[in-house]
Amino acid sequence: MPKLITSTIPAIAAKNAARCKAKGIILPTITQQIYPERIPQEIKDRIKPVGLWDINPLNLFRITWKNDIKTGLFGAPNYVEIPSEITGVKARIIGLVGKYFPTGAHKVGAAYGCLAPRLVTGTFDPEIHKAVWPSTGNYCRGGAFDCALLACPAVAILPEEMSQERFNWLHEIGAEVYATPGCESNVKEIYDKCAELRPDPQYVILNQFDEFGNSFWHYHVTGNAIEEVYNLLKKPSNRLSGYVSATGSAGTIAAGDYLKTIHPLMKTTAAEAFECPTLLNNGFGGHRIEGIGDKHIPWVHNVRNTDAVAAIRDEDCMRLLRLFNEAEGHKALLAQGVSASVVEGLPLLGISSIGNLLAAIKMAKYFEYNEDDVILTCFTDAADMYASRIVEQHQEKGDYNPLQAALDREACLMSQSYDNFLELSYQDKKRIHNLKYYTWVEQQGKTYEEIQQQWDPQYWVETFEENLEELDKAIEEFNAL
């Protein structure tokens, strides 16, 4: 069983704890990120006046889906429901909103799930180590932010074709930044840069694609938030029928594993770019759905618990980015009877969030879901992360107009079908699982024995269920030193 805590260096852990105490840093437990209402009142009182993006260690407690931006404290998980007037399907589609995390994206949580175990065990020493965050976007931003709060040096590695906003922000927060060749799907080039840095002992690689702290955090924190939203919004006749997540690093999709412990008949759909159909067709290529890394299967992905794959065209996402954010797009939707409150909420969806929405529409059409079926997903970041992409669309295609808005709504939403959608059989799942071998065993030093163990469902039960108490206890003991 993979353990989040594999070894402890007591002297360094004690030094880390003293360093945190001197800087006023308190580490939240994972349980407090699931249930921020359990945070001590004294800490809540101090958090309230702190800005959501402030470089203040109190914002570690805001690594949760439950930030209430009106009060500065906590409430129900942030979510938005996308109605049938937008989706064209009868099923209810509801997404958690990532915009209200510090950094504006949920990856700040996955990064914390990877770094916190090392700090509290002394296997990471901020005085000599640098935390390396290989990513296609938001993970390295989240890691750099966590490091700033924890006074740890940060190194960000991401493809050179990512949006300029990401690079600007990383430099501003003080991260050491490496831009690797290619776009979102060029993950191997990121790994190559990690391999170049790894021989230097000052670099500690926190690779979200093989760090179980990533999927472990989402299993517990994202999974519980989704279940809470479902229970808050469900009608008597409703059933939780589906969960959709872009594969990316396979962190967020682990929330589906948690949901299946409560709703065993629910189906999990993995979304990926049609231009790089790795799960769908063992394929490859480049695409523009930022934040999704492709051409391999992440080590932390429990493939056996994934029931379907939906491949989304990146052009559909880019066209809807304009429809959901341009003034003419909003006018067109209002004219079609979409309520003003719904239209105002559409900028909460960034590019990969739109991809998740389209995958949910495909899922609803494929399984013929009706008004009683609820599909949950995550809108991981918002459109304000992609302002430069909208500018680029203007430069490439000209001003947005009512005709284009009507075409985009009809073609990308109303006419979205279940083409490039595959319901996975047992052998399909085994085929996808076997792809891990080429990246992880042949290239990245994992063992043949463990990839065989990963096919056993108990491997994942133990990974996700049996680490929480141990990690929370270690964090509490660290804070008390």
Residue pairs with C-beta under 8 A, 6 or more apart in sequence:
1 459
1 462
1 463
1 466
2 212
2 459
2 463
3 467
3 470
4 117
4 212
4 213
4 216
4 467
4 470
4 471
5 117
5 121
5 467
5 470
5 471
5 474
6 123
7 121
7 123
8 121
8 122
8 123
9 121
9 122
9 123
10 122
11 122
12 122
12 123
12 125
13 119
13 120
13 121
13 122
13 478
13 481
14 122
14 481
15 122
15 125
15 127
16 119
16 120
16 122
16 124
16 125
16 126
16 478
17 120
17 478
17 479
17 481
18 481
19 25
19 126
19 127
19 151
20 26
20 27
20 119
20 150
20 478
20 479
21 481
23 57
23 151
24 57
25 57
25 60
25 149
25 150
25 151
26 43
26 57
26 60
26 479
27 60
27 116
27 119
27 120
27 475
27 478
27 479
28 39
28 60
28 61
28 63
28 475
29 471
29 472
29 475
29 476
30 113
30 217
30 220
30 221
30 468
30 471
30 472
30 475
31 38
31 468
31 472
32 38
32 39
32 61
33 61
33 63
33 64
33 109
33 112
33 217
33 221
34 64
34 220
34 221
34 224
34 225
35 224
36 61
36 64
36 66
36 74
37 74
39 47
39 61
39 74
43 58
43 61
44 73
44 74
46 58
47 58
47 59
47 61
47 62
47 72
47 73
48 71
48 72
48 73
49 72
50 56
50 58
50 59
50 72
52 59
52 62
52 67
52 69
52 100
52 102
53 59
53 102
53 103
53 104
55 145
55 148
55 149
55 173
56 149
57 149
57 150
59 102
59 149
60 112
60 146
60 149
60 150
62 101
62 102
63 101
63 102
63 108
63 109
63 112
63 146
64 74
64 101
64 109
64 221
64 225
65 77
65 78
65 96
65 97
65 98
65 101
65 106
65 221
65 222
65 225
66 74
66 75
66 76
66 77
66 78
66 225
67 74
67 78
67 100
67 101
68 74
68 75
69 100
76 228
76 229
76 232
77 96
77 225
77 226
77 228
77 229
78 96
78 97
78 99
78 100
79 94
79 95
79 96
79 97
79 229
79 233
80 94
80 95
80 97
80 345
80 348
80 379
81 92
81 93
81 94
81 95
81 233
82 93
82 94
82 95
82 342
82 357
83 338
83 339
83 342
84 90
85 333
85 336
85 337
85 338
85 339
85 342
86 333
86 338
86 342
86 346
86 413
87 93
87 357
87 360
87 361
87 364
87 413
88 361
88 413
88 414
88 416
89 361
89 364
89 365
89 369
90 364
90 369
90 370
90 371
90 373
91 241
91 242
91 360
91 364
91 369
91 370
91 371
91 373
91 374
91 375
92 233
92 238
92 371
92 373
92 374
92 375
93 357
93 360
93 361
93 364
93 375
93 377
94 229
94 230
94 233
94 374
94 375
94 376
94 377
95 349
95 353
95 356
95 357
95 376
95 377
95 378
95 379
96 106
96 222
96 225
96 226
96 229
96 376
96 377
96 378
96 379
97 348
97 379
97 382
98 104
98 105
98 106
98 353
98 378
98 379
98 380
98 381
98 382
99 105
99 348
99 379
99 381
99 382
99 384
101 108
101 109
102 108
102 145
103 138
103 141
103 142
103 145
104 381
104 382
104 384
104 385
105 138
105 141
105 142
105 380
105 381
105 385
106 138
106 142
106 222
106 252
106 378
106 380
106 381
107 135
107 137
107 138
107 139
107 141
107 142
107 143
107 208
107 251
107 380
108 141
108 142
108 145
108 146
109 142
109 217
109 218
109 221
109 222
110 139
110 142
110 208
110 213
110 214
110 217
110 218
110 249
110 251
110 252
111 133
111 139
111 142
111 143
111 145
111 146
111 206
111 208
112 142
112 146
112 217
113 211
113 213
113 214
113 216
113 217
113 218
114 143
114 206
114 208
114 211
114 213
114 214
115 124
115 131
115 143
115 146
115 147
115 150
115 152
115 206
115 213
116 213
116 471
116 475
117 123
117 213
117 471
117 474
118 124
118 204
118 206
119 126
119 150
119 152
119 478
120 471
120 474
120 475
120 477
120 478
121 474
124 131
124 152
124 204
126 150
126 151
126 152
126 153
128 201
128 202
129 152
129 153
129 202
129 203
129 204
130 152
130 153
130 154
130 155
130 176
130 202
130 203
130 204
131 143
131 147
131 152
131 153
131 154
131 155
131 204
131 206
132 155
132 157
132 194
132 197
132 203
132 204
132 205
132 206
133 139
133 140
133 142
133 143
133 144
133 154
133 155
133 156
133 157
133 206
133 208
134 140
134 157
134 158
134 190
134 191
134 193
134 194
134 205
134 206
134 207
134 208
134 209
135 141
135 143
135 156
135 157
135 158
135 190
135 208
135 293
136 158
136 159
136 162
136 184
136 187
136 190
136 248
136 290
136 291
136 292
136 293
137 158
137 162
137 163
137 166
137 184
137 290
137 291
138 291
138 380
138 381
138 385
139 208
139 214
139 249
140 156
140 157
140 158
140 170
140 175
141 156
141 166
141 169
141 170
143 154
143 156
143 206
144 154
144 156
144 170
144 173
144 174
144 175
145 173
146 152
147 153
147 154
147 175
148 154
148 173
148 174
153 176
154 173
154 174
154 175
154 176
155 175
155 176
155 177
155 178
155 197
155 203
156 170
156 175
156 176
156 177
156 178
157 177
157 178
157 180
157 190
157 193
157 194
158 166
158 167
158 177
158 178
158 179
158 180
158 190
159 179
159 180
159 181
159 182
159 183
159 184
159 186
159 189
159 190
160 179
160 180
160 181
160 182
161 182
161 183
161 184
162 183
162 184
162 290
163 290
163 385
163 386
163 388
163 389
164 388
165 385
165 386
165 387
165 388
166 385
167 177
167 179
170 177
171 177
178 193
180 186
180 189
180 190
180 192
180 193
181 189
182 189
182 286
183 286
183 287
183 288
184 273
184 286
184 287
184 288
184 289
184 290
184 291
184 292
184 293
184 294
185 273
185 275
185 276
185 284
185 285
185 286
185 287
185 292
185 293
185 294
185 295
186 286
186 295
187 209
187 293
187 294
187 295
187 296
188 295
188 296
188 439
190 293
191 207
191 443
191 444
194 205
194 207
197 203
197 205
198 205
208 214
208 249
208 251
208 298
208 300
209 249
209 250
209 293
209 296
209 298
209 299
209 300
210 298
210 299
210 300
210 440
210 444
210 446
211 300
212 300
212 463
212 467
214 249
214 250
214 251
214 300
215 250
215 251
215 253
215 254
215 300
215 301
215 302
215 463
215 464
216 254
216 463
216 464
216 467
216 468
217 251
218 251
218 252
218 253
218 254
218 255
219 254
219 255
219 257
219 258
219 464
220 258
220 464
220 468
222 252
222 254
222 255
222 258
222 378
223 254
223 255
223 256
223 257
223 258
223 259
224 258
226 243
226 255
226 259
226 376
226 378
227 258
227 259
227 262
229 376
230 240
230 374
230 376
233 374
234 240
234 374
235 372
237 371
237 372
238 372
238 373
238 374
239 263
239 265
239 372
239 373
239 374
240 259
240 263
240 266
240 374
240 376
241 265
241 266
241 267
241 367
241 369
241 373
241 374
241 375
242 266
242 267
242 268
242 269
242 360
242 363
242 364
242 367
242 369
242 373
242 374
242 375
242 376
243 255
243 256
243 259
243 266
243 267
243 268
243 269
243 375
243 376
243 377
244 268
244 269
244 271
244 310
244 356
244 359
244 360
244 363
244 375
244 376
244 377
245 252
245 253
245 255
245 256
245 268
245 269
245 270
245 271
245 356
245 377
245 378
246 252
246 253
246 270
246 271
246 272
246 289
246 291
246 292
246 352
246 355
246 356
246 359
246 380
247 253
247 270
247 271
247 272
247 278
247 279
247 292
247 294
247 298
247 301
248 291
248 292
248 293
248 298
248 352
249 293
249 298
249 300
250 297
250 298
250 300
250 301
250 302
251 300
252 378
252 380
253 268
253 270
253 301
253 306
254 300
254 302
254 464
255 378
256 266
256 268
256 305
256 306
257 268
257 302
257 305
257 460
257 464
258 464
259 266
259 268
259 376
260 266
260 268
260 305
267 307
267 308
267 363
267 367
268 305
268 306
268 307
268 308
269 306
269 307
269 308
269 309
269 310
269 359
269 360
269 362
269 363
270 279
270 306
270 308
270 309
270 310
271 309
271 310
271 311
271 312
271 355
271 356
271 358
271 359
272 278
272 279
272 280
272 292
272 294
272 309
272 310
272 311
272 312
273 285
273 287
273 288
273 289
273 292
273 294
273 311
273 312
273 313
273 314
273 355
274 280
274 287
274 311
274 312
274 313
274 314
274 420
275 285
275 286
275 287
275 288
275 313
275 314
276 283
276 284
276 285
276 286
276 287
276 294
276 295
277 283
277 285
277 311
277 420
278 284
278 294
278 295
278 296
278 297
278 435
279 297
279 306
279 309
279 432
280 309
280 311
280 420
280 422
281 311
282 431
282 435
284 294
284 295
285 294
287 294
287 314
288 314
288 317
288 318
288 351
289 312
289 314
289 317
289 351
289 352
289 355
290 350
290 351
290 352
290 386
290 389
291 350
291 351
291 352
291 380
291 381
292 352
292 355
296 435
296 436
296 438
296 439
297 303
297 432
297 433
297 435
297 436
297 439
299 436
299 439
299 440
299 444
299 446
301 436
302 454
302 460
303 429
303 432
303 433
303 436
304 429
304 433
304 455
304 457
304 460
305 457
305 460
306 424
306 429
306 432
307 423
307 424
308 363
308 366
308 421
308 422
308 423
308 424
309 421
309 422
309 424
310 358
310 359
310 362
310 363
310 418
310 420
310 421
311 420
311 421
312 355
312 358
312 359
312 362
312 420
316 354
316 358
316 411
316 412
316 416
317 351
317 352
317 354
317 355
317 358
318 351
318 389
318 393
319 408
319 411
319 412
320 354
320 357
320 358
320 408
320 412
320 413
321 350
321 351
321 354
321 383
321 386
321 389
321 390
321 393
322 329
322 390
322 393
322 400
322 404
322 408
323 329
323 332
323 333
323 405
323 408
323 409
323 412
324 346
324 347
324 349
324 354
324 383
325 346
325 347
325 383
325 390
326 390
326 400
326 405
327 400
328 400
328 401
328 402
328 404
328 405
329 400
329 405
329 408
330 343
330 346
331 402
331 405
332 402
332 405
332 406
332 409
333 342
333 343
333 346
333 405
333 409
334 340
334 343
336 409
346 383
347 382
347 383
347 384
348 379
348 382
348 383
349 357
349 379
349 382
349 383
350 379
350 380
350 381
350 382
350 383
350 385
350 386
351 386
351 389
352 380
352 381
353 378
353 379
353 380
353 381
353 382
356 377
356 378
356 379
356 380
357 377
357 379
358 412
358 416
359 377
360 375
360 377
361 413
361 416
362 416
362 417
362 418
362 420
362 421
363 369
363 375
363 418
363 421
364 373
364 375
365 416
365 417
365 418
366 418
366 421
366 423
367 373
369 375
383 390
394 400
397 404
422 428
424 432
430 455
433 451
433 454
433 455
436 446
436 451
436 454
437 448
437 451
440 446
440 451
441 447
441 448
441 451
453 459
454 460
